[in-house]
Amino acid sequence: MNKDPRQVLVELNDKFNGNFSEWNSSHDRGLDTAFVGLQCIAAVGEALHDRRTSKQHDICCKIYDEIFSDGVSAIYLATNAIDKPAGIVLRRVLELGVAAIYLWDMPHMAFSWNQHDQDLSFAEMLKHINSKGYIAYVSKENDITIDCDIIPSLKAKELYGSLSDIVHGKIKTFETSMPERFSFVEADWENFLTNIEAVVGILVNAFILRFNIANVVFEKVPRAKGEFS
């Protein structure tokens, strides 16, 4: 309580450096998968930049680099056992990914969001993207038949709800209540990997389906072929 603030931060840095060293010596089953997925998302942004046809598309294309950056940042935080901030950033990844699709065809919402601080409802965006009318529109635009949700609704809601519990500070998520608080725990790392793989997988598959862009993405990220539909 009475320590010099600078000393507190020095000790925290030492603590988290130790966590990173412990993570670095562990076996990572899913790190490559998460990074490949994030690279696919960046590739989608690059491809759409070449396809943009309206002003709101300029806004949307900026989202993809932000998702990639947030995803890498979340991974780094988790390797240091800074788990709750990692989860908070991961929710942002999911939310921005859904917004990237939603805003592409909604110019008034894109400008309201960008210039007038309009909040976007995750539930409303999901409902719109999976609506029969929007799916019919995407099917016609891409000359394909879509007979499923563009974004798997139940899974997306489950992930968003779980990550939102961290954001909103539900007691069950309190790091200070855990016996191994602020320490690297293999099970916590595995749980984070499961979550980021699920989030990135949902987004990559949704982008590929919405924009009919599989060939371009897999050309840019060959390792992704077979990982995503």
Backbone hydrogen bonds in HBPLUS format (Angstrom, degrees):
<---DONOR---> <-ACCEPTOR-->    atom                        ^
c    i                          cat <-CA-CA->   ^        H-A-AA   ^      H-
h    n   atom  resd res      DA  || num        DHA   H-A  angle D-A-AA Bond
n    s   type  num  typ     dist DA aas  dist angle  dist       angle   num
A0007-GLN N   A0004-ASP O   2.91 MM   3  5.22 118.9  2.29 106.8 122.4     1
A0008-VAL N   A0004-ASP O   3.02 MM   4  6.41 151.7  2.10 154.7 163.7     2
A0009-LEU N   A0005-PRO O   3.13 MM   4  6.48 157.4  2.19 149.8 154.4     3
A0010-VAL N   A0006-ARG O   2.96 MM   4  6.25 150.5  2.05 145.9 154.7     4
A0011-GLU N   A0007-GLN O   2.92 MM   4  6.15 160.8  1.96 151.7 156.0     5
A0012-LEU N   A0008-VAL O   2.95 MM   4  6.23 151.3  2.03 145.1 153.6     6
A0013-ASN N   A0009-LEU O   2.91 MM   4  6.10 158.1  1.96 145.8 151.5     7
A0014-ASP N   A0010-VAL O   2.99 MM   4  6.29 156.9  2.05 147.4 153.4     8
A0015-LYS N   A0011-GLU O   2.92 MM   4  6.13 153.1  1.99 143.4 151.1     9
A0016-PHE N   A0012-LEU O   2.88 MM   4  6.16 164.8  1.90 158.5 160.9    10
A0017-ASN N   A0013-ASN O   2.84 MM   4  5.98 150.6  1.93 147.1 155.9    11
A0018-GLY N   A0014-ASP O   3.00 MM   4  6.19 149.2  2.10 140.6 148.5    12
A0019-ASN N   A0015-LYS O   3.03 MM   4  6.42 146.4  2.14 140.5 150.2    13
A0020-PHE N   A0016-PHE O   2.93 MM   4  6.21 157.0  1.99 147.0 152.2    14
A0021-SER N   A0017-ASN O   3.00 MM   4  6.27 156.6  2.05 146.3 152.3    15
A0022-GLU N   A0018-GLY O   3.00 MM   4  6.25 153.2  2.08 145.6 152.8    16
A0023-TRP N   A0019-ASN O   2.87 MM   4  6.19 158.9  1.91 151.8 157.8    17
A0024-ASN N   A0020-PHE O   2.82 MM   4  6.00 157.1  1.87 149.5 156.3    18
A0025-SER N   A0022-GLU O   3.26 MM   3  5.38 142.3  2.41  98.8 108.9    19
A0026-SER N   A0023-TRP O   2.90 MM   3  5.17 161.3  1.94 112.6 118.5    20
A0034-ALA N   A0030-GLY O   3.12 MM   4  6.39 161.1  2.16 156.1 160.1    21
A0035-PHE N   A0031-LEU O   3.08 MM   4  6.37 161.7  2.12 153.2 157.9    22
A0036-VAL N   A0032-ASP O   2.88 MM   4  6.06 160.2  1.92 154.1 159.6    23
A0037-GLY N   A0033-THR O   3.05 MM   4  6.24 159.1  2.10 146.8 152.2    24
A0038-LEU N   A0034-ALA O   3.03 MM   4  6.32 155.1  2.09 145.9 152.6    25
A0039-GLN N   A0035-PHE O   2.87 MM   4  6.11 152.5  1.95 148.5 156.3    26
A0040-CYS N   A0036-VAL O   2.96 MM   4  6.27 144.9  2.09 143.7 153.3    27
A0041-ILE N   A0037-GLY O   3.08 MM   4  6.45 149.8  2.18 144.7 152.4    28
A0042-ALA N   A0038-LEU O   3.04 MM   4  6.40 157.6  2.09 148.9 154.3    29
A0043-ALA N   A0039-GLN O   2.93 MM   4  6.16 148.7  2.03 141.4 150.6    30
A0044-VAL N   A0040-CYS O   2.88 MM   4  6.22 146.7  1.99 148.1 157.0    31
A0045-GLY N   A0041-ILE O   3.15 MM   4  6.49 159.5  2.19 148.2 152.6    32
A0046-GLU N   A0042-ALA O   3.07 MM   4  6.41 153.5  2.14 146.6 153.5    33
A0047-ALA N   A0043-ALA O   2.96 MM   4  6.19 161.6  1.99 150.1 154.9    34
A0048-LEU N   A0044-VAL O   2.86 MM   4  6.07 163.9  1.88 158.2 162.5    35
A0049-HIS N   A0045-GLY O   3.01 MM   4  6.11 141.4  2.17 139.7 149.7    36
A0050-ASP N   A0047-ALA O   3.14 MM   3  5.45 133.4  2.36 101.7 113.0    37
A0051-ARG N   A0048-LEU O   2.91 MM   3  4.78 138.7  2.09  94.7 107.6    38
A0052-ARG N   A0048-LEU O   2.96 MM   4  5.94 115.6  2.39 149.5 162.4    39
A0057-HIS N   A0054-SER O   3.08 MM   3  5.45 138.4  2.26 104.8 116.5    40
A0058-ASP N   A0055-LYS O   3.10 MM   3  5.42 135.2  2.31 103.5 114.6    41
A0060-CYS N   A0056-GLN O   3.00 MM   4  6.35 161.1  2.04 148.1 152.9    42
A0061-CYS N   A0057-HIS O   2.92 MM   4  6.04 158.2  1.97 149.7 154.4    43
A0062-LYS N   A0059-ILE O   3.24 MM   3  5.62 138.4  2.42 105.1 115.5    44
A0063-ILE N   A0060-CYS O   2.97 MM   3  5.43 150.5  2.05 111.9 120.8    45
A0067-ILE N   A0063-ILE O   2.93 MM   4  6.26 150.9  2.02 152.5 161.1    46
A0068-PHE N   A0064-TYR O   3.05 MM   4  6.35 163.3  2.08 149.2 153.0    47
A0069-SER N   A0065-ASP O   2.93 MM   4  6.16 166.4  1.95 150.0 153.6    48
A0070-ASP N   A0066-GLU O   2.82 MM   4  5.99 164.0  1.84 151.4 156.2    49
A0071-GLY N   A0067-ILE O   2.82 MM   4  5.97 158.1  1.87 151.5 157.9    50
A0072-VAL N   A0068-PHE O   3.04 MM   4  6.31 162.8  2.07 154.7 158.0    51
A0073-SER N   A0069-SER O   2.94 MM   4  6.12 158.2  1.98 148.0 154.9    52
A0074-ALA N   A0070-ASP O   2.82 MM   4  6.01 157.7  1.87 151.4 157.1    53
A0075-ILE N   A0071-GLY O   3.08 MM   4  6.33 157.0  2.14 145.3 151.2    54
A0076-TYR N   A0072-VAL O   2.97 MM   4  6.24 162.5  2.00 150.6 155.2    55
A0077-LEU N   A0073-SER O   2.94 MM   4  6.20 162.0  1.97 153.3 157.9    56
A0078-ALA N   A0074-ALA O   3.01 MM   4  6.24 158.1  2.06 147.3 153.2    57
A0079-THR N   A0075-ILE O   2.96 MM   4  6.28 147.0  2.07 150.4 159.6    58
A0080-ASN N   A0077-LEU O   3.11 MM   3  5.27 138.1  2.30  99.5 111.3    59
A0082-ILE N   A0077-LEU O   2.88 MM   5  5.06 160.0  1.92 154.4 148.3    60
A0081-ALA N   A0078-ALA O   2.95 MM   3  4.80 159.7  1.99 104.5 109.5    61
A0086-ALA N   A0082-ILE O   3.22 MM   4  6.34 149.3  2.32 143.1 152.3    62
A0087-GLY N   A0083-ASP O   2.94 MM   4  6.25 151.4  2.03 149.4 156.4    63
A0088-ILE N   A0084-LYS O   2.96 MM   4  6.26 153.5  2.04 152.4 160.3    64
A0089-VAL N   A0085-PRO O   2.97 MM   4  6.20 163.6  2.00 152.3 155.2    65
A0090-LEU N   A0086-ALA O   2.97 MM   4  6.15 148.4  2.08 140.7 150.2    66
A0091-ARG N   A0087-GLY O   3.00 MM   4  6.29 146.9  2.11 144.4 151.8    67
A0092-ARG N   A0088-ILE O   3.30 MM   4  6.66 150.6  2.39 140.1 147.6    68
A0092-ARG N   A0089-VAL O   3.06 MM   3  5.01 115.7  2.49  92.5 108.1    69
A0093-VAL N   A0089-VAL O   3.05 MM   4  6.48 144.5  2.18 143.7 153.5    70
A0094-LEU N   A0090-LEU O   3.11 MM   4  6.48 160.3  2.15 151.9 155.0    71
A0095-GLU N   A0091-ARG O   2.91 MM   4  6.15 166.0  1.93 155.6 159.5    72
A0096-LEU N   A0092-ARG O   2.84 MM   4  5.92 168.0  1.86 152.0 155.6    73
A0097-GLY N   A0093-VAL O   2.94 MM   4  6.01 152.5  2.01 145.1 153.2    74
A0098-VAL N   A0094-LEU O   3.12 MM   4  6.37 159.0  2.17 149.8 153.9    75
A0099-ALA N   A0095-GLU O   2.99 MM   4  6.20 158.3  2.03 146.3 153.1    76
A0100-ALA N   A0096-LEU O   2.86 MM   4  6.05 143.9  1.99 145.7 154.5    77
A0101-ILE N   A0098-VAL O   3.23 MM   3  5.55 132.0  2.48 103.6 114.4    78
A0102-TYR N   A0098-VAL O   3.06 MM   4  6.30 176.1  2.06 156.4 157.5    79
A0103-LEU N   A0099-ALA O   2.84 MM   4  5.76 174.6  1.84 156.8 157.8    80
A0104-TRP N   A0101-ILE O   3.25 MM   3  5.42 135.6  2.45 101.7 113.5    81
A0106-MET N   A0103-LEU O   3.12 MM   3  4.79 163.8  2.14 101.2 106.1    82
A0109-MET N   A0106-MET O   3.09 MM   3  5.42 121.4  2.45 106.1 120.3    83
A0110-ALA N   A0106-MET O   2.92 MM   4  6.17 155.0  1.99 157.0 165.3    84
A0111-PHE N   A0107-PRO O   3.06 MM   4  6.29 160.4  2.10 152.7 156.0    85
A0112-SER N   A0108-HIS O   2.99 MM   4  6.07 147.1  2.10 135.1 145.0    86
A0113-TRP N   A0109-MET O   2.83 MM   4  5.89 157.4  1.88 146.4 152.2    87
A0114-ASN N   A0110-ALA O   2.94 MM   4  6.01 154.5  2.00 139.4 147.0    88
A0115-GLN N   A0111-PHE O   2.84 MM   4  5.57 160.4  1.87 140.9 146.5    89
A0116-HIS N   A0112-SER O   2.96 MM   4  4.83 140.5  2.12 118.9 128.8    90
A0118-GLN N   A0112-SER O   3.05 MM   6  5.26 156.4  2.11 127.7 127.2    91
A0125-MET N   A0121-SER O   2.91 MM   4  6.11 161.7  1.94 155.6 160.7    92
A0126-LEU N   A0122-PHE O   2.96 MM   4  6.12 164.2  1.99 152.6 156.9    93
A0127-LYS N   A0123-ALA O   2.93 MM   4  6.10 159.1  1.98 146.2 152.3    94
A0128-HIS N   A0124-GLU O   2.96 MM   4  6.13 159.8  2.00 148.0 152.9    95
A0129-ILE N   A0125-MET O   2.97 MM   4  6.18 168.9  1.98 154.8 157.5    96
A0130-ASN N   A0126-LEU O   3.06 MM   4  6.17 151.8  2.14 148.0 154.9    97
A0131-SER N   A0128-HIS O   3.18 MM   3  5.13 162.5  2.21 103.5 108.6    98
A0135-ILE N   A0131-SER O   2.99 MM   4  6.21 166.9  2.01 156.9 160.8    99
A0136-ALA N   A0132-LYS O   2.89 MM   4  6.04 154.4  1.96 145.2 152.6   100
A0137-TYR N   A0133-GLY O   2.95 MM   4  6.18 151.1  2.04 142.4 150.4   101
A0138-VAL N   A0134-TYR O   2.89 MM   4  6.19 163.6  1.92 156.0 159.1   102
A0139-SER N   A0135-ILE O   2.89 MM   4  6.02 160.3  1.93 148.0 153.9   103
A0140-LYS N   A0136-ALA O   3.00 MM   4  6.17 159.2  2.05 145.6 150.8   104
A0141-GLU N   A0137-TYR O   2.86 MM   4  6.07 163.8  1.89 152.5 157.5   105
A0142-ASN N   A0138-VAL O   2.95 MM   4  6.01 157.9  2.00 149.9 154.8   106
A0143-ASP N   A0139-SER O   2.86 MM   4  5.62 111.6  2.34 134.2 149.5   107
A0144-ILE N   A0139-SER O   2.99 MM   5  4.94 155.6  2.06 138.5 144.9   108
A0143-ASP N   A0140-LYS O   3.34 MM   3  5.00 149.5  2.44  92.6 101.4   109
A0156-ALA N   A0152-PRO O   2.97 MM   4  6.06 164.6  1.99 159.3 164.4   110
A0157-LYS N   A0153-SER O   2.91 MM   4  6.04 163.9  1.94 154.3 158.6   111
A0158-GLU N   A0154-LEU O   2.95 MM   4  6.09 155.4  2.01 145.6 152.8   112
A0159-LEU N   A0155-LYS O   2.99 MM   4  6.20 165.4  2.01 152.8 155.9   113
A0160-TYR N   A0156-ALA O   2.90 MM   4  6.02 164.6  1.92 149.6 154.6   114
A0161-GLY N   A0157-LYS O   2.84 MM   4  5.90 156.2  1.90 145.4 152.1   115
A0162-SER N   A0158-GLU O   3.01 MM   4  6.19 160.1  2.05 147.1 152.3   116
A0163-LEU N   A0159-LEU O   2.95 MM   4  6.15 166.6  1.96 155.7 159.0   117
A0164-SER N   A0160-TYR O   2.83 MM   4  5.86 142.8  1.97 139.5 150.6   118
A0165-ASP N   A0161-GLY O   3.07 MM   4  6.30 139.0  2.25 141.2 150.4   119
A0166-ILE N   A0163-LEU O   3.19 MM   3  5.35 129.7  2.45  97.3 109.4   120
A0167-VAL N   A0163-LEU O   3.22 MM   4  6.63 159.3  2.27 144.0 149.1   121
A0168-HIS N   A0164-SER O   2.84 MM   4  6.01 163.0  1.87 157.7 161.2   122
A0170-LYS N   A0165-ASP O   3.02 MM   5  5.39 174.6  2.02 157.1 158.7   123
A0169-GLY N   A0166-ILE O   3.21 MM   3  5.19 158.6  2.26 101.2 107.5   124
A0173-THR N   A0170-LYS O   2.83 MM   3  5.60 161.2  1.86 124.8 131.3   125
A0174-PHE N   A0171-ILE O   2.99 MM   3  5.23 169.0  2.01 115.6 119.2   126
A0177-SER N   A0174-PHE O   3.36 MM   3  5.53 154.9  2.43 100.5 107.6   127
A0178-MET N   A0175-GLU O   3.10 MM   3  5.51 165.6  2.12 115.4 119.9   128
A0181-ARG N   A0178-MET O   3.22 MM   3  5.08 133.8  2.45 122.2 115.2   129
A0183-SER N   A0180-GLU O   3.24 MM   3  5.67 141.2  2.40 139.5 134.0   130
A0188-ASP N   A0185-VAL O   2.99 MM   3  5.36 121.7  2.35 107.3 121.7   131
A0189-TRP N   A0185-VAL O   3.09 MM   4  6.43 159.8  2.13 158.1 164.3   132
A0190-GLU N   A0186-GLU O   2.87 MM   4  6.14 159.7  1.92 153.6 159.5   133
A0191-ASN N   A0187-ALA O   2.93 MM   4  6.11 150.4  2.02 141.1 149.3   134
A0192-PHE N   A0188-ASP O   2.92 MM   4  6.21 154.0  1.99 146.5 153.4   135
A0193-LEU N   A0189-TRP O   2.90 MM   4  6.21 162.5  1.93 152.1 156.7   136
A0194-THR N   A0190-GLU O   2.95 MM   4  6.19 158.2  2.00 147.2 152.9   137
A0195-ASN N   A0191-ASN O   3.05 MM   4  6.31 155.7  2.11 145.3 151.5   138
A0196-ILE N   A0192-PHE O   2.84 MM   4  6.15 167.1  1.86 162.8 165.6   139
A0197-GLU N   A0193-LEU O   2.89 MM   4  5.92 161.1  1.93 150.4 156.1   140
A0198-ALA N   A0194-THR O   3.07 MM   4  6.17 151.7  2.15 138.4 146.1   141
A0199-VAL N   A0195-ASN O   2.90 MM   4  6.15 164.2  1.92 153.7 157.7   142
A0200-VAL N   A0196-ILE O   2.89 MM   4  5.91 172.0  1.90 151.2 153.6   143
A0201-GLY N   A0197-GLU O   2.87 MM   4  5.80 153.5  1.94 138.8 147.3   144
A0202-ILE N   A0198-ALA O   2.98 MM   4  6.12 160.8  2.02 147.9 152.3   145
A0203-LEU N   A0199-VAL O   3.09 MM   4  6.35 164.6  2.11 152.8 156.7   146
A0204-VAL N   A0200-VAL O   2.88 MM   4  6.02 173.8  1.88 158.4 160.3   147
A0205-ASN N   A0201-GLY O   3.10 MM   4  6.09 169.8  2.11 148.4 151.6   148
A0206-ALA N   A0202-ILE O   3.00 MM   4  6.08 150.1  2.09 141.5 150.4   149
A0207-PHE N   A0203-LEU O   2.83 MM   4  6.05 162.1  1.86 158.3 162.4   150
A0208-ILE N   A0204-VAL O   2.95 MM   4  6.15 166.5  1.97 154.9 158.7   151
A0209-LEU N   A0205-ASN O   3.00 MM   4  6.14 156.2  2.06 142.3 148.6   152
A0210-ARG N   A0206-ALA O   2.81 MM   4  5.94 169.9  1.82 154.3 157.6   153
A0211-PHE N   A0207-PHE O   2.96 MM   4  5.90 168.2  1.98 150.8 154.4   154
A0212-ASN N   A0208-ILE O   2.85 MM   4  5.26 115.1  2.28 130.3 142.0   155
A0213-ILE N   A0208-ILE O   3.29 MM   5  4.96 144.5  2.43 122.2 132.3   156
A0217-VAL N   A0213-ILE O   3.08 MM   4  6.30 167.5  2.10 161.0 164.8   157
A0218-PHE N   A0214-ALA O   2.90 MM   4  6.07 171.7  1.91 163.3 165.2   158
A0219-GLU N   A0215-ASN O   3.00 MM   4  6.06 138.5  2.17 137.8 148.6   159
A0220-LYS N   A0216-VAL O   3.10 MM   4  6.34 151.6  2.18 144.6 151.5   160
A0221-VAL N   A0217-VAL O   2.77 MM   4  5.97 147.5  1.87 148.7 159.5   161
A0224-ALA N   A0221-VAL O   2.93 MM   3  5.69 162.4  1.96 125.3 131.1   162
A0225-LYS N   A0222-PRO O   3.17 MM   3  5.75 160.3  2.21 116.1 121.2   163
A0227-GLU N   A0224-ALA O   2.86 MM   3  5.26 153.4  1.93 127.6 136.2   164
